[in-house]
Amino acid sequence: MDYFEKYRFHKDNPEEFGINLKEFEKPKVLDESHLSNLLSHSIRVTKEILPKVHSSIEKVFERLEIENQFNFFVTADTYQANAACSLMSLSSKPEIILTSKLIELLNQKELEFVIGHEVAHYIYQHSIYPNPQATDNRIAKLNILNLSRAAEISADRIGFLACGD
């Protein structure tokens, strides 16, 4: 994964903003009820069920030259176009969840960008970054928000690689 370090935005570094990650609680790993909810409201992406989405996923990992160690799901949502990468306690693999509205709205290259963006959040371990709500200190909150923005830039860079742009 050292290959990806050259694409990390230089401000995507907690120390840049004076943030000590040890001061914040560890990221929450989703419990069994979240996995159950995900499975009951989503479908797992397979070549047979969602061939276009599956094809986009394969292209992303081919372009990034890494092994696909993720589970991909599409969840029914007719209002929000969204994607997320999460960790489930019962899974050895991270999950990337795409909403049906996102699939409906995006062309293949745009979908590949989003998939790459979410993969990058996992590669860079952005889930360990603190939540701005974790502090009442105004300066600390602004620093965390700036770090979050920097993390999004890093993820976008990998998104562009993933879609071949």
MODELLER restraints for C-alpha pairs under 7 A, 6 or more apart:
rsr = mdl.restraints
at = mdl.atoms
rsr.add(forms.Gaussian(group=physical.xy_distance, feature=features.Distance(at['CA:7:A'], at['CA:154:A']), mean=6.57, stdev=0.5))
rsr.add(forms.Gaussian(group=physical.xy_distance, feature=features.Distance(at['CA:7:A'], at['CA:157:A']), mean=6.40, stdev=0.5))
rsr.add(forms.Gaussian(group=physical.xy_distance, feature=features.Distance(at['CA:8:A'], at['CA:154:A']), mean=4.77, stdev=0.5))
rsr.add(forms.Gaussian(group=physical.xy_distance, feature=features.Distance(at['CA:9:A'], at['CA:150:A']), mean=6.39, stdev=0.5))
rsr.add(forms.Gaussian(group=physical.xy_distance, feature=features.Distance(at['CA:9:A'], at['CA:153:A']), mean=6.30, stdev=0.5))
rsr.add(forms.Gaussian(group=physical.xy_distance, feature=features.Distance(at['CA:9:A'], at['CA:154:A']), mean=4.98, stdev=0.5))
rsr.add(forms.Gaussian(group=physical.xy_distance, feature=features.Distance(at['CA:11:A'], at['CA:150:A']), mean=5.69, stdev=0.5))
rsr.add(forms.Gaussian(group=physical.xy_distance, feature=features.Distance(at['CA:12:A'], at['CA:147:A']), mean=6.03, stdev=0.5))
rsr.add(forms.Gaussian(group=physical.xy_distance, feature=features.Distance(at['CA:12:A'], at['CA:150:A']), mean=4.76, stdev=0.5))
rsr.add(forms.Gaussian(group=physical.xy_distance, feature=features.Distance(at['CA:12:A'], at['CA:151:A']), mean=5.21, stdev=0.5))
rsr.add(forms.Gaussian(group=physical.xy_distance, feature=features.Distance(at['CA:12:A'], at['CA:154:A']), mean=6.93, stdev=0.5))
rsr.add(forms.Gaussian(group=physical.xy_distance, feature=features.Distance(at['CA:13:A'], at['CA:147:A']), mean=7.00, stdev=0.5))
rsr.add(forms.Gaussian(group=physical.xy_distance, feature=features.Distance(at['CA:14:A'], at['CA:20:A']), mean=6.73, stdev=0.5))
rsr.add(forms.Gaussian(group=physical.xy_distance, feature=features.Distance(at['CA:14:A'], at['CA:147:A']), mean=6.47, stdev=0.5))
rsr.add(forms.Gaussian(group=physical.xy_distance, feature=features.Distance(at['CA:17:A'], at['CA:143:A']), mean=5.50, stdev=0.5))
rsr.add(forms.Gaussian(group=physical.xy_distance, feature=features.Distance(at['CA:21:A'], at['CA:129:A']), mean=6.76, stdev=0.5))
rsr.add(forms.Gaussian(group=physical.xy_distance, feature=features.Distance(at['CA:21:A'], at['CA:130:A']), mean=6.96, stdev=0.5))
rsr.add(forms.Gaussian(group=physical.xy_distance, feature=features.Distance(at['CA:24:A'], at['CA:130:A']), mean=6.10, stdev=0.5))
rsr.add(forms.Gaussian(group=physical.xy_distance, feature=features.Distance(at['CA:26:A'], at['CA:128:A']), mean=6.32, stdev=0.5))
rsr.add(forms.Gaussian(group=physical.xy_distance, feature=features.Distance(at['CA:27:A'], at['CA:127:A']), mean=6.05, stdev=0.5))
rsr.add(forms.Gaussian(group=physical.xy_distance, feature=features.Distance(at['CA:27:A'], at['CA:128:A']), mean=5.35, stdev=0.5))
rsr.add(forms.Gaussian(group=physical.xy_distance, feature=features.Distance(at['CA:29:A'], at['CA:87:A']), mean=5.58, stdev=0.5))
rsr.add(forms.Gaussian(group=physical.xy_distance, feature=features.Distance(at['CA:29:A'], at['CA:88:A']), mean=5.73, stdev=0.5))
rsr.add(forms.Gaussian(group=physical.xy_distance, feature=features.Distance(at['CA:29:A'], at['CA:89:A']), mean=5.77, stdev=0.5))
rsr.add(forms.Gaussian(group=physical.xy_distance, feature=features.Distance(at['CA:30:A'], at['CA:87:A']), mean=6.18, stdev=0.5))
rsr.add(forms.Gaussian(group=physical.xy_distance, feature=features.Distance(at['CA:30:A'], at['CA:88:A']), mean=4.79, stdev=0.5))
rsr.add(forms.Gaussian(group=physical.xy_distance, feature=features.Distance(at['CA:30:A'], at['CA:89:A']), mean=5.85, stdev=0.5))
rsr.add(forms.Gaussian(group=physical.xy_distance, feature=features.Distance(at['CA:31:A'], at['CA:88:A']), mean=6.23, stdev=0.5))
rsr.add(forms.Gaussian(group=physical.xy_distance, feature=features.Distance(at['CA:31:A'], at['CA:89:A']), mean=5.55, stdev=0.5))
rsr.add(forms.Gaussian(group=physical.xy_distance, feature=features.Distance(at['CA:32:A'], at['CA:89:A']), mean=6.87, stdev=0.5))
rsr.add(forms.Gaussian(group=physical.xy_distance, feature=features.Distance(at['CA:32:A'], at['CA:90:A']), mean=6.73, stdev=0.5))
rsr.add(forms.Gaussian(group=physical.xy_distance, feature=features.Distance(at['CA:35:A'], at['CA:88:A']), mean=6.52, stdev=0.5))
rsr.add(forms.Gaussian(group=physical.xy_distance, feature=features.Distance(at['CA:41:A'], at['CA:75:A']), mean=5.84, stdev=0.5))
rsr.add(forms.Gaussian(group=physical.xy_distance, feature=features.Distance(at['CA:41:A'], at['CA:76:A']), mean=6.48, stdev=0.5))
rsr.add(forms.Gaussian(group=physical.xy_distance, feature=features.Distance(at['CA:42:A'], at['CA:73:A']), mean=6.08, stdev=0.5))
rsr.add(forms.Gaussian(group=physical.xy_distance, feature=features.Distance(at['CA:42:A'], at['CA:74:A']), mean=5.37, stdev=0.5))
rsr.add(forms.Gaussian(group=physical.xy_distance, feature=features.Distance(at['CA:42:A'], at['CA:75:A']), mean=4.04, stdev=0.5))
rsr.add(forms.Gaussian(group=physical.xy_distance, feature=features.Distance(at['CA:42:A'], at['CA:76:A']), mean=6.27, stdev=0.5))
rsr.add(forms.Gaussian(group=physical.xy_distance, feature=features.Distance(at['CA:43:A'], at['CA:73:A']), mean=5.44, stdev=0.5))
rsr.add(forms.Gaussian(group=physical.xy_distance, feature=features.Distance(at['CA:43:A'], at['CA:74:A']), mean=5.43, stdev=0.5))
rsr.add(forms.Gaussian(group=physical.xy_distance, feature=features.Distance(at['CA:43:A'], at['CA:75:A']), mean=6.46, stdev=0.5))
rsr.add(forms.Gaussian(group=physical.xy_distance, feature=features.Distance(at['CA:44:A'], at['CA:72:A']), mean=5.87, stdev=0.5))
rsr.add(forms.Gaussian(group=physical.xy_distance, feature=features.Distance(at['CA:44:A'], at['CA:73:A']), mean=4.37, stdev=0.5))
rsr.add(forms.Gaussian(group=physical.xy_distance, feature=features.Distance(at['CA:44:A'], at['CA:74:A']), mean=6.48, stdev=0.5))
rsr.add(forms.Gaussian(group=physical.xy_distance, feature=features.Distance(at['CA:45:A'], at['CA:54:A']), mean=6.28, stdev=0.5))
rsr.add(forms.Gaussian(group=physical.xy_distance, feature=features.Distance(at['CA:45:A'], at['CA:72:A']), mean=5.47, stdev=0.5))
rsr.add(forms.Gaussian(group=physical.xy_distance, feature=features.Distance(at['CA:45:A'], at['CA:73:A']), mean=5.41, stdev=0.5))
rsr.add(forms.Gaussian(group=physical.xy_distance, feature=features.Distance(at['CA:45:A'], at['CA:74:A']), mean=6.78, stdev=0.5))
rsr.add(forms.Gaussian(group=physical.xy_distance, feature=features.Distance(at['CA:46:A'], at['CA:54:A']), mean=6.04, stdev=0.5))
rsr.add(forms.Gaussian(group=physical.xy_distance, feature=features.Distance(at['CA:47:A'], at['CA:54:A']), mean=5.39, stdev=0.5))
rsr.add(forms.Gaussian(group=physical.xy_distance, feature=features.Distance(at['CA:56:A'], at['CA:108:A']), mean=6.45, stdev=0.5))
rsr.add(forms.Gaussian(group=physical.xy_distance, feature=features.Distance(at['CA:56:A'], at['CA:111:A']), mean=6.94, stdev=0.5))
rsr.add(forms.Gaussian(group=physical.xy_distance, feature=features.Distance(at['CA:56:A'], at['CA:112:A']), mean=5.54, stdev=0.5))
rsr.add(forms.Gaussian(group=physical.xy_distance, feature=features.Distance(at['CA:57:A'], at['CA:112:A']), mean=6.81, stdev=0.5))
rsr.add(forms.Gaussian(group=physical.xy_distance, feature=features.Distance(at['CA:57:A'], at['CA:115:A']), mean=6.97, stdev=0.5))
rsr.add(forms.Gaussian(group=physical.xy_distance, feature=features.Distance(at['CA:60:A'], at['CA:112:A']), mean=5.98, stdev=0.5))
rsr.add(forms.Gaussian(group=physical.xy_distance, feature=features.Distance(at['CA:60:A'], at['CA:116:A']), mean=6.33, stdev=0.5))
rsr.add(forms.Gaussian(group=physical.xy_distance, feature=features.Distance(at['CA:60:A'], at['CA:162:A']), mean=4.78, stdev=0.5))
rsr.add(forms.Gaussian(group=physical.xy_distance, feature=features.Distance(at['CA:60:A'], at['CA:163:A']), mean=6.56, stdev=0.5))
rsr.add(forms.Gaussian(group=physical.xy_distance, feature=features.Distance(at['CA:61:A'], at['CA:67:A']), mean=6.40, stdev=0.5))
rsr.add(forms.Gaussian(group=physical.xy_distance, feature=features.Distance(at['CA:61:A'], at['CA:68:A']), mean=6.16, stdev=0.5))
rsr.add(forms.Gaussian(group=physical.xy_distance, feature=features.Distance(at['CA:63:A'], at['CA:162:A']), mean=5.75, stdev=0.5))
rsr.add(forms.Gaussian(group=physical.xy_distance, feature=features.Distance(at['CA:64:A'], at['CA:161:A']), mean=6.88, stdev=0.5))
rsr.add(forms.Gaussian(group=physical.xy_distance, feature=features.Distance(at['CA:64:A'], at['CA:162:A']), mean=5.98, stdev=0.5))
rsr.add(forms.Gaussian(group=physical.xy_distance, feature=features.Distance(at['CA:69:A'], at['CA:93:A']), mean=6.02, stdev=0.5))
rsr.add(forms.Gaussian(group=physical.xy_distance, feature=features.Distance(at['CA:70:A'], at['CA:93:A']), mean=5.33, stdev=0.5))
rsr.add(forms.Gaussian(group=physical.xy_distance, feature=features.Distance(at['CA:70:A'], at['CA:94:A']), mean=5.22, stdev=0.5))
rsr.add(forms.Gaussian(group=physical.xy_distance, feature=features.Distance(at['CA:70:A'], at['CA:95:A']), mean=5.66, stdev=0.5))
rsr.add(forms.Gaussian(group=physical.xy_distance, feature=features.Distance(at['CA:70:A'], at['CA:96:A']), mean=6.89, stdev=0.5))
rsr.add(forms.Gaussian(group=physical.xy_distance, feature=features.Distance(at['CA:71:A'], at['CA:93:A']), mean=6.42, stdev=0.5))
rsr.add(forms.Gaussian(group=physical.xy_distance, feature=features.Distance(at['CA:71:A'], at['CA:94:A']), mean=6.31, stdev=0.5))
rsr.add(forms.Gaussian(group=physical.xy_distance, feature=features.Distance(at['CA:71:A'], at['CA:95:A']), mean=4.73, stdev=0.5))
rsr.add(forms.Gaussian(group=physical.xy_distance, feature=features.Distance(at['CA:71:A'], at['CA:96:A']), mean=6.28, stdev=0.5))
rsr.add(forms.Gaussian(group=physical.xy_distance, feature=features.Distance(at['CA:72:A'], at['CA:95:A']), mean=5.73, stdev=0.5))
rsr.add(forms.Gaussian(group=physical.xy_distance, feature=features.Distance(at['CA:72:A'], at['CA:96:A']), mean=4.91, stdev=0.5))
rsr.add(forms.Gaussian(group=physical.xy_distance, feature=features.Distance(at['CA:72:A'], at['CA:97:A']), mean=5.93, stdev=0.5))
rsr.add(forms.Gaussian(group=physical.xy_distance, feature=features.Distance(at['CA:73:A'], at['CA:96:A']), mean=6.33, stdev=0.5))
rsr.add(forms.Gaussian(group=physical.xy_distance, feature=features.Distance(at['CA:73:A'], at['CA:97:A']), mean=4.83, stdev=0.5))
rsr.add(forms.Gaussian(group=physical.xy_distance, feature=features.Distance(at['CA:73:A'], at['CA:98:A']), mean=6.20, stdev=0.5))
rsr.add(forms.Gaussian(group=physical.xy_distance, feature=features.Distance(at['CA:74:A'], at['CA:97:A']), mean=5.72, stdev=0.5))
rsr.add(forms.Gaussian(group=physical.xy_distance, feature=features.Distance(at['CA:74:A'], at['CA:98:A']), mean=4.77, stdev=0.5))
rsr.add(forms.Gaussian(group=physical.xy_distance, feature=features.Distance(at['CA:74:A'], at['CA:99:A']), mean=5.38, stdev=0.5))
rsr.add(forms.Gaussian(group=physical.xy_distance, feature=features.Distance(at['CA:74:A'], at['CA:100:A']), mean=6.01, stdev=0.5))
rsr.add(forms.Gaussian(group=physical.xy_distance, feature=features.Distance(at['CA:75:A'], at['CA:97:A']), mean=6.83, stdev=0.5))
rsr.add(forms.Gaussian(group=physical.xy_distance, feature=features.Distance(at['CA:75:A'], at['CA:98:A']), mean=6.25, stdev=0.5))
rsr.add(forms.Gaussian(group=physical.xy_distance, feature=features.Distance(at['CA:75:A'], at['CA:99:A']), mean=4.89, stdev=0.5))
rsr.add(forms.Gaussian(group=physical.xy_distance, feature=features.Distance(at['CA:75:A'], at['CA:100:A']), mean=5.91, stdev=0.5))
rsr.add(forms.Gaussian(group=physical.xy_distance, feature=features.Distance(at['CA:76:A'], at['CA:99:A']), mean=5.96, stdev=0.5))
rsr.add(forms.Gaussian(group=physical.xy_distance, feature=features.Distance(at['CA:76:A'], at['CA:100:A']), mean=5.21, stdev=0.5))
rsr.add(forms.Gaussian(group=physical.xy_distance, feature=features.Distance(at['CA:77:A'], at['CA:99:A']), mean=5.59, stdev=0.5))
rsr.add(forms.Gaussian(group=physical.xy_distance, feature=features.Distance(at['CA:77:A'], at['CA:100:A']), mean=5.52, stdev=0.5))
rsr.add(forms.Gaussian(group=physical.xy_distance, feature=features.Distance(at['CA:77:A'], at['CA:101:A']), mean=5.90, stdev=0.5))
rsr.add(forms.Gaussian(group=physical.xy_distance, feature=features.Distance(at['CA:78:A'], at['CA:100:A']), mean=6.56, stdev=0.5))
rsr.add(forms.Gaussian(group=physical.xy_distance, feature=features.Distance(at['CA:78:A'], at['CA:101:A']), mean=5.20, stdev=0.5))
rsr.add(forms.Gaussian(group=physical.xy_distance, feature=features.Distance(at['CA:79:A'], at['CA:101:A']), mean=6.48, stdev=0.5))
rsr.add(forms.Gaussian(group=physical.xy_distance, feature=features.Distance(at['CA:80:A'], at['CA:101:A']), mean=6.03, stdev=0.5))
rsr.add(forms.Gaussian(group=physical.xy_distance, feature=features.Distance(at['CA:81:A'], at['CA:99:A']), mean=5.86, stdev=0.5))
rsr.add(forms.Gaussian(group=physical.xy_distance, feature=features.Distance(at['CA:81:A'], at['CA:101:A']), mean=4.84, stdev=0.5))
rsr.add(forms.Gaussian(group=physical.xy_distance, feature=features.Distance(at['CA:81:A'], at['CA:102:A']), mean=4.05, stdev=0.5))
rsr.add(forms.Gaussian(group=physical.xy_distance, feature=features.Distance(at['CA:82:A'], at['CA:98:A']), mean=6.12, stdev=0.5))
rsr.add(forms.Gaussian(group=physical.xy_distance, feature=features.Distance(at['CA:82:A'], at['CA:99:A']), mean=5.58, stdev=0.5))
rsr.add(forms.Gaussian(group=physical.xy_distance, feature=features.Distance(at['CA:82:A'], at['CA:102:A']), mean=5.90, stdev=0.5))
rsr.add(forms.Gaussian(group=physical.xy_distance, feature=features.Distance(at['CA:83:A'], at['CA:97:A']), mean=5.51, stdev=0.5))
rsr.add(forms.Gaussian(group=physical.xy_distance, feature=features.Distance(at['CA:83:A'], at['CA:98:A']), mean=4.47, stdev=0.5))
rsr.add(forms.Gaussian(group=physical.xy_distance, feature=features.Distance(at['CA:83:A'], at['CA:99:A']), mean=6.35, stdev=0.5))
rsr.add(forms.Gaussian(group=physical.xy_distance, feature=features.Distance(at['CA:84:A'], at['CA:96:A']), mean=5.63, stdev=0.5))
rsr.add(forms.Gaussian(group=physical.xy_distance, feature=features.Distance(at['CA:84:A'], at['CA:97:A']), mean=5.30, stdev=0.5))
rsr.add(forms.Gaussian(group=physical.xy_distance, feature=features.Distance(at['CA:84:A'], at['CA:98:A']), mean=6.78, stdev=0.5))
rsr.add(forms.Gaussian(group=physical.xy_distance, feature=features.Distance(at['CA:84:A'], at['CA:118:A']), mean=6.34, stdev=0.5))
rsr.add(forms.Gaussian(group=physical.xy_distance, feature=features.Distance(at['CA:85:A'], at['CA:94:A']), mean=6.83, stdev=0.5))
rsr.add(forms.Gaussian(group=physical.xy_distance, feature=features.Distance(at['CA:85:A'], at['CA:95:A']), mean=5.59, stdev=0.5))
rsr.add(forms.Gaussian(group=physical.xy_distance, feature=features.Distance(at['CA:85:A'], at['CA:96:A']), mean=4.40, stdev=0.5))
rsr.add(forms.Gaussian(group=physical.xy_distance, feature=features.Distance(at['CA:85:A'], at['CA:97:A']), mean=6.37, stdev=0.5))
rsr.add(forms.Gaussian(group=physical.xy_distance, feature=features.Distance(at['CA:85:A'], at['CA:118:A']), mean=5.72, stdev=0.5))
rsr.add(forms.Gaussian(group=physical.xy_distance, feature=features.Distance(at['CA:86:A'], at['CA:94:A']), mean=5.79, stdev=0.5))
rsr.add(forms.Gaussian(group=physical.xy_distance, feature=features.Distance(at['CA:86:A'], at['CA:95:A']), mean=5.29, stdev=0.5))
rsr.add(forms.Gaussian(group=physical.xy_distance, feature=features.Distance(at['CA:86:A'], at['CA:96:A']), mean=6.46, stdev=0.5))
rsr.add(forms.Gaussian(group=physical.xy_distance, feature=features.Distance(at['CA:87:A'], at['CA:94:A']), mean=4.74, stdev=0.5))
rsr.add(forms.Gaussian(group=physical.xy_distance, feature=features.Distance(at['CA:87:A'], at['CA:95:A']), mean=6.10, stdev=0.5))
rsr.add(forms.Gaussian(group=physical.xy_distance, feature=features.Distance(at['CA:88:A'], at['CA:94:A']), mean=6.78, stdev=0.5))
rsr.add(forms.Gaussian(group=physical.xy_distance, feature=features.Distance(at['CA:96:A'], at['CA:118:A']), mean=6.98, stdev=0.5))
rsr.add(forms.Gaussian(group=physical.xy_distance, feature=features.Distance(at['CA:109:A'], at['CA:163:A']), mean=5.39, stdev=0.5))
rsr.add(forms.Gaussian(group=physical.xy_distance, feature=features.Distance(at['CA:112:A'], at['CA:162:A']), mean=6.04, stdev=0.5))
rsr.add(forms.Gaussian(group=physical.xy_distance, feature=features.Distance(at['CA:112:A'], at['CA:163:A']), mean=4.97, stdev=0.5))
rsr.add(forms.Gaussian(group=physical.xy_distance, feature=features.Distance(at['CA:113:A'], at['CA:159:A']), mean=4.23, stdev=0.5))
rsr.add(forms.Gaussian(group=physical.xy_distance, feature=features.Distance(at['CA:113:A'], at['CA:160:A']), mean=5.82, stdev=0.5))
rsr.add(forms.Gaussian(group=physical.xy_distance, feature=features.Distance(at['CA:113:A'], at['CA:162:A']), mean=5.74, stdev=0.5))
rsr.add(forms.Gaussian(group=physical.xy_distance, feature=features.Distance(at['CA:113:A'], at['CA:163:A']), mean=5.00, stdev=0.5))
rsr.add(forms.Gaussian(group=physical.xy_distance, feature=features.Distance(at['CA:114:A'], at['CA:159:A']), mean=6.16, stdev=0.5))
rsr.add(forms.Gaussian(group=physical.xy_distance, feature=features.Distance(at['CA:116:A'], at['CA:158:A']), mean=5.82, stdev=0.5))
rsr.add(forms.Gaussian(group=physical.xy_distance, feature=features.Distance(at['CA:116:A'], at['CA:159:A']), mean=4.25, stdev=0.5))
rsr.add(forms.Gaussian(group=physical.xy_distance, feature=features.Distance(at['CA:116:A'], at['CA:162:A']), mean=5.03, stdev=0.5))
rsr.add(forms.Gaussian(group=physical.xy_distance, feature=features.Distance(at['CA:117:A'], at['CA:155:A']), mean=4.67, stdev=0.5))
rsr.add(forms.Gaussian(group=physical.xy_distance, feature=features.Distance(at['CA:117:A'], at['CA:156:A']), mean=5.45, stdev=0.5))
rsr.add(forms.Gaussian(group=physical.xy_distance, feature=features.Distance(at['CA:117:A'], at['CA:158:A']), mean=5.89, stdev=0.5))
rsr.add(forms.Gaussian(group=physical.xy_distance, feature=features.Distance(at['CA:117:A'], at['CA:159:A']), mean=4.33, stdev=0.5))
rsr.add(forms.Gaussian(group=physical.xy_distance, feature=features.Distance(at['CA:120:A'], at['CA:155:A']), mean=4.97, stdev=0.5))
rsr.add(forms.Gaussian(group=physical.xy_distance, feature=features.Distance(at['CA:120:A'], at['CA:158:A']), mean=6.04, stdev=0.5))
rsr.add(forms.Gaussian(group=physical.xy_distance, feature=features.Distance(at['CA:121:A'], at['CA:155:A']), mean=5.95, stdev=0.5))
rsr.add(forms.Gaussian(group=physical.xy_distance, feature=features.Distance(at['CA:126:A'], at['CA:151:A']), mean=6.81, stdev=0.5))
rsr.add(forms.Gaussian(group=physical.xy_distance, feature=features.Distance(at['CA:130:A'], at['CA:144:A']), mean=6.77, stdev=0.5))
rsr.add(forms.Gaussian(group=physical.xy_distance, feature=features.Distance(at['CA:132:A'], at['CA:141:A']), mean=5.04, stdev=0.5))
rsr.add(forms.Gaussian(group=physical.xy_distance, feature=features.Distance(at['CA:132:A'], at['CA:144:A']), mean=5.61, stdev=0.5))
rsr.add(forms.Gaussian(group=physical.xy_distance, feature=features.Distance(at['CA:132:A'], at['CA:145:A']), mean=6.28, stdev=0.5))
rsr.add(forms.Gaussian(group=physical.xy_distance, feature=features.Distance(at['CA:135:A'], at['CA:141:A']), mean=6.29, stdev=0.5))
